[in-house]
Amino acid sequence: MSSAPCCANFWSHTIYDWGDVVPPVSYGDGISDAKCVVSGLQMDYRRFQNQAQLACYTNERDAIRAYDAATPITTNLMGTFKDLDYFEWAKEMDVVSWDNYPGMDTPPSFTAMCHDLMRGIGGNKPFMLMEQTPNQQNWFPFCKVKRPGEVRKLSWQAVSHGADTVQFFQMKQSLGGCERFHGAVIAHDGTEQSRVFKETAALGGELDRIGKRIMGSEIRAKVAIMFDWQSYWSLEGCVGPTAGFSYPNEVHRFYRAFWRRNVPVDIIESTTPLDKLKQYDLVVAPALITVLPGVAETLESYVSEGGSFITGYMAGIHDEHDLVVPGGYPGKLRDLMGVWVEEIDALAPDETIEVHSDAVDAKGEIVASIIHREGARRLAAYGGGEFYAGHSALTVNTYGKGKAYFVGTPLDETGMSAFMAPIIKELGLKPLDTPEDVSLSVRYGDDGTRYAFLINNSAADKRLCLSELNGGTELLTGAVINDLIELDPYGVGVIALQQESPAAKDAY
């Protein structure tokens, strides 16, 4: 049996028989739960686990379908859960559903990203919020109760990103078992007079009044971000150059810059075909370390025909077997990006590197790509006292009719925002300004109606003026909205917008 596909001959792991294959776990060739002596073995093992569990689901689905030809069948997914490639799972589900349990320190932008991911794996169709808690969840180290209005805010946030249903776990609190302190609509006291019961009932009344108007409406985005489970497994499975990467956090690093400007985003898989990529003005591929067959060629065609593409640190290094692509980083993306990354410097957890230009004044963390430009133009350079100070940190390469941007280091929030701002402006993506902690999403109905969702993610009152929305009716209160909008702590506004002006139409 050949060992070539995954370099298994490293450390004498040549395989002659199926019996020689040792699982990449702690009692086998595993270095830890996430890393293995032969990384290709772990990649294949993850694929096997994903496919085996998916086969269990499809067997159960088919058994049900033999007796019920109509009822939609689903199973509850879990956002950025690492072990299962949800793009594969969604293809076998009638409707995507997921469980949303943010921690007390989870940024609202990360929760928004997870909603968009769940919408994305289902082909940007409405999804189900299958589970959330009406109060605290019990398996965090510190189980904070939800503040007044917080559950309502979380529920409407899901709707604003494409959910057509809002459910809870659980109705009645268990008297025993490990989840006996998990929140419930009816707590251990058994009363309907509790704050949680009253808030949940009021939310149900709101959804009942206006939900049918919104159901089936869609999100329309001109920006797509790739979420690639193969890169997820590969990046976090690397032994070096750093232990500092969380793949979902790197996707969120880019996503947050659009969320903060209220620019809608679709999340897509890396193997999305060219005809669908061309629906977007901008495609972003954070930490795309694994480039599957055909992906580089598709991206080259997309950019050469006028698209804009962003990737950067750790991109293009591995093929589908988790082997390094020879010839220099970023592998098959090198020609498209117009750069050669000679070395990757790892930064300690408390270490940063300066990134400077006329437009960007930022800090990078985790890694720094030491870049040589091969046709790309410098947008910013490293500062500080490192030997590679003055080397390019951010670049752009003109490729055919489009542009390819390379981000050499994970930028802090301020830096990523500054980097994205001119790109958003150049592409005419029409960001909408809202106060910090207030997000704005728009869903479009089949009849042309636009529903604007304003979410106050903070415990403070917020006031904003959004003349770009051209006014409308606030559906939860019936109030006529012109420019001024006031939101209570964790407040929500759902506005059926008036007929668009030409300027407002361009904004979306």
Buried (B, 14 or more C-beta within 10 A) or exposed (E): EEBEEBBBEEEEBEBEEEEEBBBBEEEEBBBEEBBBBBBBBBBBBBBEEBEEEBEEBBEEBEEEBEEEEEEEBBBBBBBBBBEBBBBBBBEBBEBBBBBBBBEEEEBBBBBBBBBBBBBBBBEBBBBBBBBBBBBBBBEEEEBEEBEBBBBBBBBBBBBBBBBBBBBBBBEEBBEEEEBEBBBBBBBEEEEEEBEBBEBBEEBBEBBEEBBEBBBEBBBBBBBBBBBBBBBBBBBBBBEEBBBBBBBBBBBBBBBBBBBBBBBBBBBBBBBBEBEBBBBBBBBBBBBBBBBBEEBBEBBBBBBBEEBBBBBBBBBBBBBBBBBEBEEBBBBBBBBBBBBBBEEBBEBEEEEBBBBBBEEBBBBBBBBBBBBEBBEBEBBBBBBBEBEBBEBBBBBBBEBBEBBBBBBBBBBBBEBBBBBBBEBBEEBEBBBBEBEEBBBBBBBBBEEEBBBBBBBBBBEEEBEBEBEBBBBBBBBBEEEEBEEEBEBEBBBBBBBBBBEBBEEBEEBB
